């Protein structure tokens, strides 16, 4: 199946709009798994569940024309980034409508921020996004590694493949990114108290 996925991604990148439609059934379960890692099903009042997140990401990805997709793993890294941005936009919208209202829960990898709950409120999700923005000022690659690890749930090896960098570089970058994010996270949490 990975060869078929890669072939369809390449066809889409070369302008075959139907290739992405043929690709979706092959990767739908994997996209749902990535989406589920990024957020738990929210309370009954929430309008953005895992399926909606996958569908919104699909719309973003189909419009991207496959620019720069280097294969299956790279595609899923980009899909995870798209989902993260959708969740951030959704959280900002909800926060604007309901300051201090319901808490939306978002799932983050268990080893992401040691000592922190896996479920984040809107405010905490936005704080995490600010930490990612600060990290981006240091290194875009650190952000890419962190997104693959935290939001796509990729292993070190999968991240190395998706980003086309050596495994040892991913391991060093992930260690560095985690340290930065933890420091920035703690600063954000203190400033919200």
C-alpha positions as CSV (number, residue, x, y, z in Angstrom):
1,X,0.0,0.0,0.0
2,X,2.7,2.6,0.7
3,X,3.8,2.4,-2.9
4,X,0.3,3.0,-4.1
5,X,-0.1,6.0,-1.7
6,X,3.2,7.4,-2.9
7,X,2.2,6.9,-6.5
8,X,-1.1,8.7,-5.9
9,X,0.6,11.5,-4.1
10,X,2.9,12.0,-7.0
11,X,0.0,11.9,-9.5
12,X,-1.8,14.5,-7.5
13,X,1.3,16.6,-7.4
14,X,1.5,16.4,-11.2
15,X,-2.0,17.8,-11.5
16,X,-4.3,14.7,-11.4
17,X,-7.0,16.1,-9.1
18,X,-8.8,12.7,-9.1
19,X,-5.7,11.0,-7.6
20,X,-6.3,12.6,-4.3
21,X,-9.9,11.3,-4.3
22,X,-8.6,7.8,-5.0
23,X,-6.0,8.2,-2.2
24,X,-8.5,9.2,0.5
25,X,-10.0,5.7,1.1
26,X,-6.5,4.3,1.4
27,X,-5.4,6.8,4.1
28,X,-8.6,7.7,5.8
29,X,-8.1,5.5,8.8
30,X,-4.5,6.7,9.2
31,X,-5.7,10.3,9.0
32,X,-8.3,9.6,11.7
33,X,-5.6,8.1,13.9
34,X,-3.5,11.2,13.5
35,X,-6.6,13.4,14.3
36,X,-7.5,11.3,17.3
37,X,-4.0,11.8,18.6
38,X,-4.4,15.6,18.3
39,X,-7.7,15.8,20.2
40,X,-10.2,13.7,22.1
41,X,-13.8,13.8,21.1
42,X,-15.0,17.0,22.7
43,X,-18.1,17.5,24.8
44,X,-21.4,17.2,23.1
45,X,-21.5,21.0,22.6
46,X,-18.4,21.0,20.5
47,X,-18.7,21.1,16.7
48,X,-15.3,19.9,15.8
49,X,-14.8,16.2,16.4
50,X,-12.2,13.9,15.0
51,X,-14.0,13.2,11.7
52,X,-14.6,16.9,11.2
53,X,-10.9,17.6,11.8
54,X,-10.0,14.9,9.2
55,X,-12.4,16.4,6.7
56,X,-11.2,20.0,7.2
57,X,-7.6,18.8,6.8
58,X,-8.6,17.0,3.6
59,X,-9.9,20.3,2.2
60,X,-6.7,22.0,3.1
61,X,-4.5,19.2,1.6
62,X,-6.5,18.8,-1.6
63,X,-6.0,22.6,-2.3
64,X,-2.3,22.3,-1.7
65,X,-1.8,20.5,-5.0
66,X,0.8,18.2,-3.3
67,X,3.5,20.8,-3.5
68,X,6.6,19.4,-1.9
69,X,5.1,16.0,-0.8
70,X,8.0,13.6,-0.8
71,X,6.1,10.4,0.0
72,X,3.7,8.9,2.5
73,X,5.5,9.8,5.7
74,X,6.1,13.4,4.6
75,X,2.4,13.7,3.6
76,X,1.3,12.6,7.1
77,X,3.7,15.1,8.7
78,X,2.1,17.9,6.6
79,X,-1.4,16.5,7.4
80,X,-0.6,16.7,11.1
81,X,0.6,20.3,10.7
82,X,-2.7,21.2,8.9
83,X,-4.7,19.6,11.7
84,X,-2.8,21.5,14.3
85,X,-3.5,24.8,12.6
86,X,-7.2,23.9,12.2
87,X,-7.4,23.1,16.0
88,X,-5.6,26.4,16.8
89,X,-8.0,28.4,14.6
90,X,-11.0,26.6,16.1
91,X,-9.7,27.2,19.6
92,X,-9.2,30.9,18.9
93,X,-12.7,31.2,17.5
94,X,-14.2,29.5,20.5
95,X,-12.2,31.6,22.9
96,X,-13.3,34.8,21.1
97,X,-17.0,33.7,21.4
98,X,-16.8,32.4,24.9
99,X,-14.2,33.9,27.1
100,X,-14.0,31.7,30.1
101,X,-16.6,29.3,28.7
102,X,-16.5,25.6,28.2
103,X,-13.1,23.9,28.1
104,X,-12.2,22.1,24.9
105,X,-10.0,19.1,25.4
106,X,-7.1,18.3,22.9
107,X,-5.0,15.2,23.1
108,X,-1.2,15.6,23.1
109,X,1.3,12.7,23.1
110,X,1.9,11.3,26.5
111,X,5.6,12.2,26.5
112,X,5.1,15.7,25.1
113,X,5.1,17.7,28.3
114,X,6.1,15.6,31.3
115,X,4.1,16.4,34.4
116,X,1.3,18.0,32.3
117,X,-2.1,16.6,31.7
118,X,-2.7,15.0,28.3
119,X,-5.9,17.0,27.9
120,X,-5.6,20.7,27.2
121,X,-8.1,23.6,27.6
122,X,-8.5,26.2,24.8
123,X,-6.3,28.5,26.7
124,X,-3.6,25.9,27.2
125,X,-3.8,24.9,23.5
126,X,-3.2,28.5,22.6
127,X,-0.3,28.7,25.0
128,X,1.2,25.7,23.3
129,X,0.8,27.4,20.0
130,X,2.6,30.5,21.3
131,X,5.4,28.2,22.5
132,X,5.6,26.7,19.0
133,X,5.8,30.2,17.5
134,X,8.6,31.1,19.8
135,X,10.4,27.8,18.9
136,X,10.0,28.6,15.2
137,X,12.1,31.8,15.8
138,X,14.9,29.4,16.9
139,X,14.5,26.7,14.3
140,X,11.9,25.7,11.8
141,X,13.3,22.1,11.8
142,X,12.8,21.9,15.6
143,X,9.1,22.8,15.0
144,X,8.8,20.2,12.3
145,X,10.3,17.5,14.4
146,X,8.0,18.5,17.4
147,X,4.9,18.5,15.2
148,X,5.7,15.0,13.8
149,X,6.3,13.7,17.3
150,X,3.6,15.5,19.2
151,X,0.8,15.9,16.7
152,X,1.3,13.1,14.2
153,X,2.4,10.6,16.8
154,X,5.4,9.6,14.7
155,X,8.3,7.6,16.0
156,X,11.9,9.0,15.7
157,X,12.4,6.8,12.6
158,X,9.1,7.9,11.0
159,X,10.0,11.5,11.6
160,X,13.4,11.1,10.1
161,X,11.8,9.6,7.0
162,X,9.1,12.3,6.8
163,X,11.6,15.1,7.0
164,X,14.4,13.4,5.1
165,X,17.0,13.9,7.9
166,X,19.2,11.4,9.7
167,X,17.7,9.5,12.7
168,X,20.3,10.8,15.1
169,X,19.5,14.4,14.0
170,X,15.8,13.8,14.8
171,X,16.7,12.4,18.2
172,X,18.9,15.4,19.1
173,X,16.3,17.8,17.7
174,X,13.5,16.2,19.6
175,X,15.4,16.4,22.8
176,X,16.2,20.1,22.1
177,X,12.6,20.9,21.0
178,X,11.2,19.2,24.1
179,X,13.5,21.2,26.4
180,X,12.5,24.5,24.7
181,X,8.8,23.7,24.7
182,X,8.8,22.6,28.3
183,X,10.5,25.9,29.3
184,X,8.2,28.0,27.2
185,X,5.2,26.0,28.4
186,X,6.1,26.5,32.1
187,X,6.5,30.2,31.4
188,X,3.1,30.4,29.7
189,X,1.4,28.4,32.5
190,X,2.9,30.8,35.1
191,X,1.8,33.9,33.2
192,X,-1.8,32.6,33.1
193,X,-2.0,32.2,36.9
